[in-house]
């Protein structure tokens, strides 16, 4: 028997950074019942004034009625959107159990191709779906988000047959001004397409320490970017994920159309000396390639250049 959730279902957003803060604000501004998990200065800012979004349609301050650093304090939600960094999931996942309703869905917004599996291990396979988020946004200061360019694009898809009806209902609840929702029939392909785009691009940007416009004008950097993308495509094929034959060419074309000042969150974190998603992006290409017997020399070289910075950021 299929279960259809109402579009007025409750939505919990875990994390108030560039993606989570933007999502929570857009959903709350549209009248959705939003609960926000934040901590520290971000939580204090949200409680004091709400979320501030500086975006393509101007500046907006959006109050969030229910915000806490304790998942158990907000009650169970029908949709739980997890936006923290990938490397935080192993510790955070089990703590989210009180936040997920019996028939609720958990939507991982992390980069990489392993977040759903990590959360499913903590919260149950039936509750966790696949998702791919595309947006250029970041935290300028706690509770204040800068958003560039196009609407936030979110593809979601069932990982198990019994999730299909709940995914459709969740998509209906999330669609609103500023958020484009696509229900993907092959979410594995969608996840790997983003991985093919992001892992090499984030690594090259972090190595060169320049925004995208400058990167595009560096022939050697562009050649490394393309070579690393081909390595990810080969890895996807070895793992049984079918990508389009022109996947690399299409992603390079997409990169050529992005704003000149675009940077990735991994690039910004490494430049600022903060822990990043290095191990879950280009590091995962190397690790998964080794497991699958796929050569990834360019990715390995990029990872080797960045790993000492990551180790220093983590106090190693």
Secondary structure as the mmCIF struct_conf table of DSSP 4:
data_model
#
loop_
_struct_conf.conf_type_id
_struct_conf.id
_struct_conf.beg_label_comp_id
_struct_conf.beg_label_asym_id
_struct_conf.beg_label_seq_id
_struct_conf.end_label_comp_id
_struct_conf.end_label_asym_id
_struct_conf.end_label_seq_id
TURN_TY1_P TURN_TY1_P1 UNK A 7 UNK A 8
STRN STRN1 UNK A 11 UNK A 14
BEND BEND1 UNK A 17 UNK A 17
TURN_TY1_P TURN_TY1_P2 UNK A 18 UNK A 19
HELX_RH_AL_P HELX_RH_AL_P1 UNK A 20 UNK A 29
TURN_TY1_P TURN_TY1_P3 UNK A 30 UNK A 31
STRN STRN2 UNK A 34 UNK A 37
HELX_RH_AL_P HELX_RH_AL_P2 UNK A 40 UNK A 49
STRN STRN3 UNK A 51 UNK A 55
TURN_TY1_P TURN_TY1_P4 UNK A 56 UNK A 57
STRN STRN4 UNK A 58 UNK A 62
BEND BEND2 UNK A 65 UNK A 65
STRN STRN5 UNK A 66 UNK A 68
BEND BEND3 UNK A 69 UNK A 69
HELX_RH_3T_P HELX_RH_3T_P1 UNK A 71 UNK A 73
BEND BEND4 UNK A 74 UNK A 74
STRN STRN6 UNK A 77 UNK A 82
BEND BEND5 UNK A 84 UNK A 84
HELX_RH_3T_P HELX_RH_3T_P2 UNK A 86 UNK A 88
HELX_RH_AL_P HELX_RH_AL_P3 UNK A 89 UNK A 92
HELX_RH_3T_P HELX_RH_3T_P3 UNK A 93 UNK A 99
STRN STRN7 UNK A 100 UNK A 108
BEND BEND6 UNK A 111 UNK A 113
HELX_RH_AL_P HELX_RH_AL_P4 UNK A 115 UNK A 123
HELX_RH_3T_P HELX_RH_3T_P4 UNK A 125 UNK A 127
STRN STRN8 UNK A 128 UNK A 141
TURN_TY1_P TURN_TY1_P5 UNK A 142 UNK A 143
STRN STRN9 UNK A 144 UNK A 157
BEND BEND7 UNK A 159 UNK A 160
HELX_RH_3T_P HELX_RH_3T_P5 UNK A 161 UNK A 163
HELX_RH_AL_P HELX_RH_AL_P5 UNK A 164 UNK A 174
STRN STRN10 UNK A 176 UNK A 176
TURN_TY1_P TURN_TY1_P6 UNK A 177 UNK A 178
STRN STRN11 UNK A 179 UNK A 183
BEND BEND8 UNK A 185 UNK A 185
HELX_RH_AL_P HELX_RH_AL_P6 UNK A 187 UNK A 208
TURN_TY1_P TURN_TY1_P7 UNK A 209 UNK A 209
HELX_RH_AL_P HELX_RH_AL_P7 UNK A 212 UNK A 216
TURN_TY1_P TURN_TY1_P8 UNK A 217 UNK A 217
HELX_RH_AL_P HELX_RH_AL_P8 UNK A 219 UNK A 238
TURN_TY1_P TURN_TY1_P9 UNK A 239 UNK A 240
TURN_TY1_P TURN_TY1_P10 UNK A 245 UNK A 246
HELX_RH_AL_P HELX_RH_AL_P9 UNK A 247 UNK A 256
TURN_TY1_P TURN_TY1_P11 UNK A 257 UNK A 257
BEND BEND9 UNK A 258 UNK A 258
TURN_TY1_P TURN_TY1_P12 UNK A 260 UNK A 261
HELX_RH_AL_P HELX_RH_AL_P10 UNK A 265 UNK A 271
TURN_TY1_P TURN_TY1_P13 UNK A 272 UNK A 273
BEND BEND10 UNK A 277 UNK A 277
TURN_TY1_P TURN_TY1_P14 UNK A 278 UNK A 281
HELX_RH_AL_P HELX_RH_AL_P11 UNK A 282 UNK A 292
TURN_TY1_P TURN_TY1_P15 UNK A 293 UNK A 293
HELX_RH_AL_P HELX_RH_AL_P12 UNK A 297 UNK A 313
TURN_TY1_P TURN_TY1_P16 UNK A 314 UNK A 315
#
